Amino acid sequence: MRHSDREQLSVELFGQLVRAVHVISQSGARELRSEGLTPAQYKTLAMVAARPEMQQSDLSDALGVTKGNISMLVARLEADGLLSRTPSGAAYLLRLTPDGRDLVKRLRPQHARFMAACFSPLTEGELETLRGLLSRLEADRP
């Protein structure tokens, strides 16, 4: 394959990835809106559920967003009674409230079924191949 052909194919593949993520994200956002959540709010709750007493700064790093964005996101979840933050030195520790735990417990299986449906056109082997390819892209980025 010529260099210019590889570049063109790379551009096309990137476009396909972006479109696929967009379609899945929009569908997922509709599902979550019916629960009064945004995808970022659900991801935040799920991450704190998996790691109780997570530091707010660690959450910012894990989600790849600014500390200001996390602060607003956490403040909203706190106002909604789903998350609490407790000062711990210079940091804040995040915990789910009982309502937050109940919501994540209820939504997690729905979310898993939704994701499985999104990837249902692929066989298990293709899913494993895709995982490997995406891992390589993440690990080897310029």
DSSP file with accessible surface (Angstrom, degrees, kcal/mol):
  #  RESIDUE AA STRUCTURE BP1 BP2  ACC     N-H-->O    O-->H-N    N-H-->O    O-->H-N    TCO  KAPPA ALPHA  PHI   PSI    X-CA   Y-CA   Z-CA
    1    1 A M              0   0  162      0, 0.0     2,-0.0     0, 0.0     5,-0.0   0.000 360.0 360.0 360.0 130.9    0.0    0.0    0.0
    2    2 A R     >  -     0   0  160      1,-0.1     4,-2.4     4,-0.0     5,-0.2  -0.322 360.0-113.0 -69.8 156.2    1.4    3.4   -1.0
    3    3 A H  H  > S+     0   0  138      1,-0.2     4,-2.3     2,-0.2     5,-0.2   0.908 117.8  48.8 -56.9 -45.3    1.9    6.0    1.7
    4    4 A S  H  > S+     0   0   59      1,-0.2     4,-2.3     2,-0.2    -1,-0.2   0.866 110.1  52.0 -67.1 -34.7   -0.8    8.3    0.4
    5    5 A D  H  > S+     0   0   70      2,-0.2     4,-2.6     1,-0.2    -1,-0.2   0.908 109.5  49.8 -65.5 -40.4   -3.2    5.4    0.2
    6    6 A R  H  X S+     0   0  162     -4,-2.4     4,-2.5     2,-0.2    -2,-0.2   0.897 110.3  50.6 -64.4 -40.6   -2.5    4.5    3.8
    7    7 A E  H  X S+     0   0  102     -4,-2.3     4,-2.3     2,-0.2    -2,-0.2   0.937 111.8  46.9 -62.6 -46.0   -3.1    8.1    4.8
    8    8 A Q  H  X S+     0   0  103     -4,-2.3     4,-2.4     1,-0.2    -2,-0.2   0.921 112.9  49.0 -62.8 -44.2   -6.4    8.2    3.0
    9    9 A L  H  X S+     0   0   69     -4,-2.6     4,-2.9     1,-0.2     5,-0.2   0.916 109.9  52.4 -62.1 -40.6   -7.5    4.9    4.5
   10   10 A S  H  X S+     0   0   62     -4,-2.5     4,-2.4     2,-0.2    -2,-0.2   0.916 109.5  49.0 -61.6 -42.8   -6.5    6.2    8.0
   11   11 A V  H  X S+     0   0   96     -4,-2.3     4,-2.2     2,-0.2    -1,-0.2   0.928 112.8  47.8 -62.5 -44.2   -8.6    9.3    7.5
   12   12 A E  H  X S+     0   0  100     -4,-2.4     4,-2.2     2,-0.2    -2,-0.2   0.917 111.9  49.2 -63.8 -43.5  -11.6    7.2    6.4
   13   13 A L  H  X S+     0   0   83     -4,-2.9     4,-2.6     2,-0.2    -1,-0.2   0.903 109.1  52.5 -63.7 -40.5  -11.2    4.8    9.3
   14   14 A F  H  X S+     0   0  140     -4,-2.4     4,-2.7    -5,-0.2    -1,-0.2   0.935 108.6  51.1 -61.1 -43.2  -11.0    7.6   11.8
   15   15 A G  H  X S+     0   0   19     -4,-2.2     4,-2.5     1,-0.2    -2,-0.2   0.908 109.7  50.1 -59.7 -41.4  -14.2    9.1   10.4
   16   16 A Q  H  X S+     0   0  112     -4,-2.2     4,-2.6     2,-0.2    -1,-0.2   0.908 110.4  49.8 -63.4 -43.1  -15.9    5.7   10.7
   17   17 A L  H  X S+     0   0   73     -4,-2.6     4,-2.7     2,-0.2     5,-0.2   0.932 111.4  48.7 -60.2 -45.7  -14.8    5.4   14.4
   18   18 A V  H  X S+     0   0   71     -4,-2.7     4,-2.6     1,-0.2    -2,-0.2   0.929 112.7  47.7 -61.6 -44.8  -16.1    8.9   15.1
   19   19 A R  H  X S+     0   0  146     -4,-2.5     4,-2.8     2,-0.2     5,-0.2   0.917 112.2  49.6 -63.0 -43.6  -19.4    8.2   13.5
   20   20 A A  H  X S+     0   0   52     -4,-2.6     4,-2.4     2,-0.2     5,-0.2   0.940 113.1  46.1 -62.0 -45.4  -19.8    4.9   15.3
   21   21 A V  H  X S+     0   0   87     -4,-2.7     4,-3.1    -5,-0.2     5,-0.2   0.919 112.6  51.5 -63.1 -41.2  -19.0    6.5   18.7
   22   22 A H  H  X S+     0   0  109     -4,-2.6     4,-2.8    -5,-0.2     5,-0.2   0.941 110.6  47.1 -61.7 -47.7  -21.4    9.3   17.9
   23   23 A V  H  X S+     0   0   91     -4,-2.8     4,-2.1     2,-0.2    -1,-0.2   0.939 116.5  43.7 -61.0 -47.1  -24.3    7.0   17.1
   24   24 A I  H  X S+     0   0   41     -4,-2.4     4,-2.7    -5,-0.2     5,-0.2   0.933 114.6  50.4 -64.8 -42.9  -23.7    4.8   20.1
   25   25 A S  H  X S+     0   0   57     -4,-3.1     4,-2.7    -5,-0.2    -2,-0.2   0.910 110.2  49.1 -62.1 -44.0  -23.2    7.9   22.4
   26   26 A Q  H  X S+     0   0   78     -4,-2.8     4,-2.0    -5,-0.2    -1,-0.2   0.911 112.6  47.6 -64.5 -41.2  -26.4    9.6   21.2
   27   27 A S  H  X S+     0   0   32     -4,-2.1     4,-1.9    -5,-0.2    -2,-0.2   0.928 114.0  47.4 -64.2 -44.0  -28.5    6.4   21.7
   28   28 A G  H  X S+     0   0   12     -4,-2.7     4,-2.5     1,-0.2    -2,-0.2   0.886 108.4  55.1 -64.3 -38.4  -27.0    6.0   25.2
   29   29 A A  H  X S+     0   0   10     -4,-2.7     4,-2.7     1,-0.2    -1,-0.2   0.901 106.2  51.9 -62.7 -39.2  -27.6    9.6   26.0
   30   30 A R  H  X S+     0   0  134     -4,-2.0     4,-1.4     2,-0.2    -1,-0.2   0.926 109.9  49.4 -61.9 -43.5  -31.3    9.2   25.1
   31   31 A E  H  < S+     0   0  103     -4,-1.9     4,-0.4     1,-0.2     3,-0.3   0.931 114.4  44.4 -59.7 -46.2  -31.5    6.2   27.5
   32   32 A L  H ><>S+     0   0   17     -4,-2.5     5,-2.3     1,-0.2     3,-1.6   0.843 104.1  62.8 -71.2 -33.5  -29.8    8.1   30.3
   33   33 A R  H ><5S+     0   0  142     -4,-2.7     3,-1.8     1,-0.3    -1,-0.2   0.870  95.5  61.4 -58.9 -34.0  -31.9   11.2   29.8
   34   34 A S  T 3<5S+     0   0   92     -4,-1.4    -1,-0.3     1,-0.3    -2,-0.2   0.736 107.0  45.9 -65.0 -18.5  -35.0    9.2   30.6
   35   35 A E  T < 5S-     0   0   59     -3,-1.6    -1,-0.3    -4,-0.4    -2,-0.2   0.324 122.7-107.7-100.5   1.4  -33.3    8.6   34.0
   36   36 A G  T < 5S+     0   0   49     -3,-1.8     2,-0.3     1,-0.3    -3,-0.2   0.710  82.2 115.0  81.1  19.9  -32.4   12.3   34.4
   37   37 A L      < -     0   0    5     -5,-2.3    -1,-0.3    -8,-0.1    -2,-0.2  -0.880  57.5-139.0-121.7 156.3  -28.7   11.7   33.8
   38   38 A T     >  -     0   0   62     -2,-0.3     4,-2.5    -3,-0.1     5,-0.2  -0.673  37.0-107.1 -98.3 163.1  -26.1   12.7   31.2
   39   39 A P  H  > S+     0   0   62      0, 0.0     4,-2.8     0, 0.0     5,-0.2   0.906 122.1  53.1 -57.0 -39.2  -23.5   10.1   30.0
   40   40 A A  H  > S+     0   0   52      1,-0.2     4,-2.2     2,-0.2     5,-0.2   0.892 108.6  49.6 -64.6 -37.9  -20.8   12.0   32.0
   41   41 A Q  H  > S+     0   0   11      2,-0.2     4,-2.6     1,-0.2    -1,-0.2   0.930 112.2  47.1 -66.3 -43.7  -22.9   11.8   35.2
   42   42 A Y  H  X S+     0   0   14     -4,-2.5     4,-2.9     2,-0.2     5,-0.2   0.937 112.0  50.1 -62.9 -45.2  -23.5    8.1   34.8
   43   43 A K  H  X S+     0   0  113     -4,-2.8     4,-2.5    -5,-0.2    -1,-0.2   0.909 110.9  50.5 -59.8 -41.0  -19.8    7.4   34.1
   44   44 A T  H  X S+     0   0    0     -4,-2.2     4,-2.5    -5,-0.2     5,-0.2   0.950 112.1  45.9 -61.8 -48.3  -18.9    9.4   37.2
   45   45 A L  H  X S+     0   0    0     -4,-2.6     4,-2.5     1,-0.2    -2,-0.2   0.917 113.4  49.7 -62.0 -42.7  -21.3    7.5   39.4
   46   46 A A  H  X S+     0   0   18     -4,-2.9     4,-1.9     2,-0.2    -1,-0.2   0.899 111.3  49.0 -64.8 -39.0  -20.2    4.2   38.0
   47   47 A M  H  X S+     0   0   38     -4,-2.5     4,-1.3    -5,-0.2    -1,-0.2   0.913 112.7  46.6 -68.4 -40.9  -16.5    5.1   38.5
   48   48 A V  H  < S+     0   0    2     -4,-2.5    -2,-0.2     1,-0.2    -1,-0.2   0.883 109.8  55.1 -68.9 -34.4  -17.1    6.2   42.1
   49   49 A A  H  < S+     0   0   32     -4,-2.5    -1,-0.2    -5,-0.2    -2,-0.2   0.898 110.1  46.3 -61.9 -38.3  -19.2    3.0   42.7
   50   50 A A  H  < S+     0   0   84     -4,-1.9    -1,-0.2     1,-0.3    -2,-0.2   0.747 126.0  29.8 -76.0 -23.2  -16.2    0.9   41.5
   51   51 A R  S >< S-     0   0  119     -4,-1.3     3,-0.9    -5,-0.1    -1,-0.3  -0.650  82.4-156.8-138.8  76.5  -13.8    2.9   43.7
   52   52 A P  T 3  S+     0   0   95      0, 0.0    43,-0.2     0, 0.0    -3,-0.1  -0.213  79.6  23.2 -55.6 146.1  -15.4    4.2   46.8
   53   53 A E  T 3  S+     0   0   97     41,-1.4    42,-0.2     1,-0.2     2,-0.1   0.785  85.2 171.2  64.1  32.1  -13.7    7.3   48.4
   54   54 A M  E <   -A   94   0A   5     -3,-0.9    40,-3.0    40,-0.8     2,-0.2  -0.444  36.9-113.1 -66.2 141.0  -12.1    8.1   45.1
   55   55 A Q  E  >  -A   93   0A  71     38,-0.2     4,-1.9     1,-0.1     3,-0.3  -0.579  16.9-127.3 -76.7 143.1  -10.4   11.5   45.1
   56   56 A Q  H  > S+     0   0   22     36,-2.4     4,-2.1     1,-0.2    -1,-0.1   0.884 110.7  54.2 -58.0 -37.7  -12.0   14.1   42.9
   57   57 A S  H  > S+     0   0   39     35,-0.3     4,-2.1     1,-0.2    -1,-0.2   0.874 105.8  52.6 -67.3 -34.4   -8.6   14.8   41.2
   58   58 A D  H  > S+     0   0   51     -3,-0.3     4,-2.6     2,-0.2    -1,-0.2   0.877 107.3  52.6 -66.6 -36.5   -8.3   11.1   40.3
   59   59 A L  H  X S+     0   0    0     -4,-1.9     4,-2.4     2,-0.2     5,-0.2   0.924 106.9  52.6 -64.1 -42.4  -11.7   11.1   38.8
   60   60 A S  H  X>S+     0   0    4     -4,-2.1     5,-1.8     1,-0.2     4,-1.1   0.931 112.3  45.1 -58.0 -46.6  -10.7   14.1   36.6
   61   61 A D  H  <5S+     0   0  106     -4,-2.1     3,-0.3     1,-0.2    -1,-0.2   0.915 112.3  51.3 -64.2 -43.4   -7.6   12.2   35.4
   62   62 A A  H  <5S+     0   0   56     -4,-2.6    -1,-0.2     1,-0.2    -2,-0.2   0.864 115.5  41.1 -65.1 -36.3   -9.6    9.0   34.8
   63   63 A L  H  <5S-     0   0   46     -4,-2.4    -1,-0.2    -5,-0.2    -2,-0.2   0.599 105.7-128.4 -87.7 -12.4  -12.2   10.8   32.7
   64   64 A G  T  <5 +     0   0   66     -4,-1.1     2,-0.3    -3,-0.3    -3,-0.2   0.860  65.8 122.1  69.7  34.1   -9.7   12.9   30.9
   65   65 A V      < -     0   0   59     -5,-1.8    -1,-0.3    -6,-0.2    -2,-0.1  -0.829  67.1 -84.9-123.8 167.2  -11.5   16.2   31.7
   66   66 A T     >  -     0   0   84     -2,-0.3     4,-2.2     1,-0.1     5,-0.2  -0.256  32.6-117.9 -70.3 157.5  -10.5   19.4   33.4
   67   67 A K  H  > S+     0   0  126      1,-0.2     4,-2.5     2,-0.2     5,-0.1   0.849 116.5  56.6 -62.0 -33.8  -10.7   19.8   37.2
   68   68 A G  H  > S+     0   0   45      2,-0.2     4,-2.1     1,-0.2    -1,-0.2   0.916 106.8  47.9 -64.6 -42.6  -13.2   22.6   36.6
   69   69 A N  H  > S+     0   0   84      2,-0.2     4,-2.4     1,-0.2    -2,-0.2   0.911 112.9  48.3 -64.1 -42.2  -15.5   20.3   34.6
   70   70 A I  H  X S+     0   0    1     -4,-2.2     4,-3.3     2,-0.2     5,-0.3   0.911 108.2  55.1 -64.5 -40.5  -15.3   17.6   37.2
   71   71 A S  H  X S+     0   0   48     -4,-2.5     4,-2.4     1,-0.2    -2,-0.2   0.931 111.4  43.4 -59.2 -44.8  -16.0   20.2   39.9
   72   72 A M  H  X S+     0   0  126     -4,-2.1     4,-2.1     2,-0.2    -1,-0.2   0.913 115.0  49.9 -67.3 -40.9  -19.3   21.2   38.2
   73   73 A L  H  X S+     0   0   28     -4,-2.4     4,-2.2     2,-0.2    -2,-0.2   0.940 113.5  44.9 -62.7 -47.0  -20.2   17.6   37.4
   74   74 A V  H  X S+     0   0    0     -4,-3.3     4,-2.7     1,-0.2     5,-0.2   0.908 110.4  54.7 -65.9 -40.2  -19.7   16.6   41.0
   75   75 A A  H  X S+     0   0   37     -4,-2.4     4,-2.6    -5,-0.3    -1,-0.2   0.908 108.9  48.8 -60.6 -40.3  -21.5   19.6   42.4
   76   76 A R  H  X S+     0   0  134     -4,-2.1     4,-2.0     2,-0.2    -1,-0.2   0.930 112.5  46.6 -65.9 -45.0  -24.5   18.7   40.2
   77   77 A L  H  <>S+     0   0    0     -4,-2.2     5,-2.6     2,-0.2     6,-1.0   0.870 112.8  51.0 -65.4 -34.1  -24.6   15.1   41.4
   78   78 A E  H ><5S+     0   0   72     -4,-2.7     3,-1.7     4,-0.2    -2,-0.2   0.930 109.1  49.9 -66.9 -44.5  -24.1   16.3   45.0
   79   79 A A  H 3<5S+     0   0   84     -4,-2.6    -2,-0.2     1,-0.3    -1,-0.2   0.837 108.2  54.4 -62.8 -32.1  -27.1   18.7   44.6
   80   80 A D  T 3<5S-     0   0   68     -4,-2.0    -1,-0.3    -5,-0.2    -2,-0.2   0.441 116.8-116.5 -80.6  -2.2  -29.2   15.8   43.2
   81   81 A G  T < 5S+     0   0   30     -3,-1.7    19,-0.4     2,-0.2    18,-0.3   0.703  87.9 107.8  77.4  21.5  -28.4   13.7   46.3
   82   82 A L  S   <S+     0   0   21     -5,-2.6    15,-1.6     1,-0.2     2,-0.3   0.649  77.6  29.1-103.4 -17.9  -26.5   11.0   44.4
   83   83 A L  E     -B   96   0A   2     -6,-1.0     2,-0.4    13,-0.3    13,-0.2  -0.982  60.4-159.0-143.8 147.1  -22.9   11.8   45.5
   84   84 A S  E     -B   95   0A  39     11,-3.2    11,-2.5    -2,-0.3     2,-0.4  -0.953   5.8-156.9-126.2 149.8  -21.2   13.3   48.5
   85   85 A R  E     -B   94   0A  52     -2,-0.4     9,-0.2     9,-0.2   -30,-0.0  -0.996   5.7-166.2-127.8 136.1  -17.8   14.8   48.7
   86   86 A T  E     -B   93   0A  56      7,-2.5     7,-3.1    -2,-0.4    -2,-0.0  -0.974  26.6-114.9-121.9 128.6  -15.8   15.1   51.9
   87   87 A P  E     +B   92   0A  91      0, 0.0     2,-0.3     0, 0.0     5,-0.3  -0.352  32.5 178.0 -61.0 139.1  -12.7   17.3   52.3
   88   88 A S  E >   -B   91   0A  56      3,-3.3     3,-2.0     1,-0.2     2,-0.3  -0.763  62.3 -59.9-143.4  91.2   -9.6   15.3   53.0
   89   89 A G  T 3  S-     0   0   83     -2,-0.3    -1,-0.2     1,-0.3     0, 0.0  -0.516 119.3 -18.2  66.8-127.0   -6.6   17.5   53.3
   90   90 A A  T 3  S+     0   0  116     -2,-0.3    -1,-0.3    -3,-0.1     2,-0.2   0.468 132.1  67.9 -88.0  -1.6   -6.3   19.4   50.0
   91   91 A A  E <  S- B   0  88A  21     -3,-2.0    -3,-3.3   -35,-0.0     2,-0.4  -0.595  74.8-126.1-113.3 172.4   -8.5   16.9   48.2
   92   92 A Y  E     - B   0  87A 103     -5,-0.3   -36,-2.4    -2,-0.2     2,-0.4  -0.977  16.3-144.7-117.3 135.6  -12.1   15.8   48.2
   93   93 A L  E     -AB  55  86A  26     -7,-3.1    -7,-2.5    -2,-0.4     2,-0.4  -0.849  17.5-145.1 -96.7 134.8  -13.1   12.2   48.7
   94   94 A L  E     +AB  54  85A   0    -40,-3.0   -41,-1.4    -2,-0.4   -40,-0.8  -0.825  21.6 171.7-104.4 139.2  -16.2   11.1   46.7
   95   95 A R  E     - B   0  84A  73    -11,-2.5   -11,-3.2    -2,-0.4     2,-0.3  -0.993  32.3-116.8-140.7 146.8  -18.8    8.6   47.8
   96   96 A L  E     - B   0  83A  14     -2,-0.3   -13,-0.3   -13,-0.2   -14,-0.1  -0.594  28.4-132.1 -77.7 143.3  -22.1    7.6   46.5
   97   97 A T     >  -     0   0   26    -15,-1.6     4,-2.9    -2,-0.3     5,-0.2  -0.403  35.4 -96.1 -79.2 169.9  -25.1    8.3   48.6
   98   98 A P  H  > S+     0   0   79      0, 0.0     4,-2.5     0, 0.0     5,-0.2   0.919 130.2  50.5 -55.2 -40.7  -27.6    5.5   49.2
   99   99 A D  H  > S+     0   0  105    -18,-0.3     4,-2.4     1,-0.2   -17,-0.2   0.901 110.2  50.0 -63.7 -39.1  -29.7    7.0   46.4
  100  100 A G  H  > S+     0   0    0    -19,-0.4     4,-2.5     2,-0.2     5,-0.2   0.916 110.9  48.7 -64.1 -43.5  -26.6    7.0   44.1
  101  101 A R  H  X S+     0   0  133     -4,-2.9     4,-2.6     1,-0.2    -2,-0.2   0.925 112.0  49.1 -62.2 -44.0  -25.8    3.4   45.0
  102  102 A D  H  X S+     0   0   99     -4,-2.5     4,-2.1    -5,-0.2    -2,-0.2   0.912 111.2  50.0 -62.4 -41.3  -29.4    2.3   44.2
  103  103 A L  H  X S+     0   0   19     -4,-2.4     4,-2.8     2,-0.2     5,-0.2   0.940 112.8  45.3 -64.4 -46.3  -29.4    4.2   40.9
  104  104 A V  H  X S+     0   0    3     -4,-2.5     4,-2.8     1,-0.2    -2,-0.2   0.929 111.9  52.8 -63.7 -42.4  -26.1    2.7   39.7
  105  105 A K  H  < S+     0   0  161     -4,-2.6    -1,-0.2    -5,-0.2    -2,-0.2   0.893 114.5  42.4 -60.7 -37.3  -27.2   -0.8   40.9
  106  106 A R  H  X S+     0   0  119     -4,-2.1     4,-0.7    -5,-0.2    -2,-0.2   0.887 119.3  42.3 -76.3 -38.8  -30.4   -0.4   38.8
  107  107 A L  H  X S+     0   0    6     -4,-2.8     4,-3.0    -5,-0.2     5,-0.3   0.777  95.8  76.3 -82.2 -27.7  -28.8    1.1   35.7
  108  108 A R  H  X S+     0   0  115     -4,-2.8     4,-2.5    -5,-0.2     5,-0.2   0.918  98.3  43.9 -54.7 -48.0  -25.7   -1.0   35.5
  109  109 A P  H  > S+     0   0   60      0, 0.0     4,-2.3     0, 0.0    -1,-0.2   0.907 114.4  50.9 -65.8 -36.4  -27.5   -4.1   34.0
  110  110 A Q  H  X S+     0   0   63     -4,-0.7     4,-2.4     2,-0.2    -2,-0.2   0.919 111.2  48.5 -62.3 -43.8  -29.5   -1.8   31.6
  111  111 A H  H  X S+     0   0   69     -4,-3.0     4,-2.8     2,-0.2     5,-0.2   0.908 110.1  51.2 -64.3 -41.6  -26.3   -0.2   30.5
  112  112 A A  H  X S+     0   0   57     -4,-2.5     4,-2.5    -5,-0.3    -1,-0.2   0.913 111.2  47.9 -62.8 -41.9  -24.6   -3.6   29.9
  113  113 A R  H  X S+     0   0  159     -4,-2.3     4,-2.4     2,-0.2    -1,-0.2   0.909 111.2  51.4 -65.0 -40.2  -27.6   -4.8   27.8
  114  114 A F  H  X S+     0   0   34     -4,-2.4     4,-2.2     2,-0.2    -2,-0.2   0.942 111.4  46.8 -61.2 -47.1  -27.5   -1.6   25.8
  115  115 A M  H  X S+     0   0   54     -4,-2.8     4,-1.8     1,-0.2    -2,-0.2   0.921 110.9  52.2 -63.0 -41.7  -23.8   -1.9   25.1
  116  116 A A  H  < S+     0   0   66     -4,-2.5     4,-0.4     1,-0.2    -1,-0.2   0.917 109.5  49.9 -61.4 -39.8  -24.2   -5.6   24.2
  117  117 A A  H >< S+     0   0   62     -4,-2.4     3,-1.0     1,-0.2    -1,-0.2   0.895 107.1  54.9 -65.7 -38.5  -27.0   -4.6   21.7
  118  118 A C  H 3< S+     0   0   38     -4,-2.2    -1,-0.2     1,-0.2    -2,-0.2   0.860 116.0  37.6 -62.4 -35.1  -24.8   -1.9   20.2
  119  119 A F  T >< S+     0   0   72     -4,-1.8     3,-2.0     1,-0.2    -1,-0.2   0.329  84.3 109.4 -99.4   8.7  -22.0   -4.5   19.5
  120  120 A S  T <   +     0   0   86     -3,-1.0    -1,-0.2    -4,-0.4    -2,-0.1   0.757  65.9  67.3 -61.6 -25.5  -24.4   -7.3   18.5
  121  121 A P  T 3  S+     0   0  107      0, 0.0     2,-0.3     0, 0.0    -1,-0.3   0.733  93.1  76.5 -66.2 -15.9  -23.5   -7.2   14.8
  122  122 A L  S <  S-     0   0   63     -3,-2.0     2,-0.1     1,-0.1    -3,-0.0  -0.726  80.8-128.2 -98.0 143.3  -20.0   -8.5   15.8
  123  123 A T     >  -     0   0   81     -2,-0.3     4,-2.5     1,-0.1     5,-0.2  -0.321  33.3-103.4 -74.9 168.6  -19.1  -12.0   16.7
  124  124 A E  H  > S+     0   0  171      1,-0.2     4,-2.3     2,-0.2     5,-0.2   0.906 124.7  52.1 -61.0 -39.8  -17.2  -12.7   20.0
  125  125 A G  H  > S+     0   0   45      1,-0.2     4,-2.4     2,-0.2    -1,-0.2   0.903 109.3  49.0 -62.2 -41.7  -14.1  -13.2   17.9
  126  126 A E  H  > S+     0   0   92      2,-0.2     4,-2.9     1,-0.2    -2,-0.2   0.891 109.0  53.2 -66.5 -36.8  -14.5   -9.9   16.2
  127  127 A L  H  X S+     0   0   62     -4,-2.5     4,-2.7     2,-0.2    -2,-0.2   0.924 110.2  47.5 -62.2 -43.8  -15.1   -8.2   19.5
  128  128 A E  H  X S+     0   0  109     -4,-2.3     4,-2.3     2,-0.2    -2,-0.2   0.907 112.4  49.6 -64.5 -40.1  -11.8   -9.6   20.8
  129  129 A T  H  X S+     0   0   87     -4,-2.4     4,-2.7     2,-0.2    -2,-0.2   0.932 111.1  49.3 -62.8 -45.3  -10.1   -8.5   17.6
  130  130 A L  H  X S+     0   0   53     -4,-2.9     4,-2.9     2,-0.2     5,-0.3   0.922 109.3  52.4 -60.9 -42.9  -11.5   -5.0   17.9
  131  131 A R  H  X S+     0   0  150     -4,-2.7     4,-2.4     1,-0.2    -1,-0.2   0.937 111.3  46.8 -58.2 -46.2  -10.4   -4.8   21.6
  132  132 A G  H  X S+     0   0   35     -4,-2.3     4,-2.0     2,-0.2    -2,-0.2   0.916 113.2  47.9 -63.0 -43.2   -6.9   -5.8   20.6
  133  133 A L  H  X S+     0   0   88     -4,-2.7     4,-2.1     2,-0.2    -2,-0.2   0.925 113.2  47.2 -65.4 -44.1   -6.7   -3.3   17.7
  134  134 A L  H  X S+     0   0   66     -4,-2.9     4,-2.5     1,-0.2    -2,-0.2   0.891 109.9  54.1 -66.1 -37.0   -8.1   -0.4   19.8
  135  135 A S  H  X S+     0   0   58     -4,-2.4     4,-2.4    -5,-0.3    -1,-0.2   0.907 108.2  50.1 -61.5 -41.5   -5.7   -1.3   22.6
  136  136 A R  H  X S+     0   0  164     -4,-2.0     4,-2.3     1,-0.2    -1,-0.2   0.908 109.8  50.5 -63.7 -41.1   -2.8   -1.1   20.2
  137  137 A L  H  < S+     0   0  110     -4,-2.1    -2,-0.2     1,-0.2    -1,-0.2   0.912 112.5  46.8 -63.3 -40.9   -4.0    2.3   18.9
  138  138 A E  H >< S+     0   0  132     -4,-2.5     3,-0.7     1,-0.2    -2,-0.2   0.908 116.4  43.9 -66.0 -41.5   -4.2    3.6   22.5
  139  139 A A  H 3< S+     0   0   79     -4,-2.4    -2,-0.2     1,-0.2    -1,-0.2   0.818 117.8  42.7 -75.0 -31.5   -0.8    2.3   23.4
  140  140 A D  T 3< S+     0   0  120     -4,-2.3    -1,-0.2    -5,-0.2    -2,-0.2   0.048  77.4 141.1-106.7  24.4    1.0    3.4   20.3
  141  141 A R    <         0   0  190     -3,-0.7    -3,-0.1    -4,-0.1    -4,-0.0  -0.407 360.0 360.0 -72.9 149.1   -0.3    6.9   19.7
  142  142 A P              0   0  176      0, 0.0    -1,-0.1     0, 0.0    -2,-0.0  -0.195 360.0 360.0 -70.5 360.0    2.1    9.5   18.5
